[in-house]
């Protein structure tokens, strides 16, 4: 069952990474894309919706990391699974949201 724990840590990292832009945008009082906007992931949601969505992502990330298995940051496998989840979601988000905020300046989309 250890591989299921690693999968959980991977997705926990992804949820933690997803919490950051939503929560930060919301706390700054700025609208940001969310699944609740129209069209989903492209339209803007209010700062309040983003704070709530960011906090929900934080809670889900916490549950997936600390309530599944016995996560140990000193375990290379656990740390790599978590880090890969953070990396994959972060690169995806950078590419996805860079389209709307000018972050994809390399000419690739």
SULQUI-V296080 format. One record per backbone hydrogen bond with DSSP energy under -0.5 kcal/mol. CO is the residue of the C=O (numbers start at 0). NH is the residue of the N-H. If there is no record, write none. Layout:
CO	NH
CO	NH
This chain:
0	3
0	4
1	5
2	6
3	7
4	8
5	9
6	10
7	11
8	12
9	13
10	14
11	15
12	16
13	17
14	18
15	19
16	20
17	21
18	22
19	23
20	24
21	25
22	26
23	27
24	29
25	28
31	44
33	36
33	40
38	41
38	42
42	33
44	31
45	49
46	50
47	51
48	52
49	53
50	54
51	55
52	56
53	57
54	58
55	59
56	60
57	61
58	62
59	63
60	64
61	65
61	66
62	66
64	70
66	68
71	74
73	75
74	78
75	79
76	80
77	81
78	82
79	83
80	84
81	85
82	86
83	87
84	88
85	89
86	90
87	91
88	92
89	93
90	94
91	95
92	96
93	97
94	98
95	98
96	99
96	100
97	101
97	102
97	103
102	104
103	106
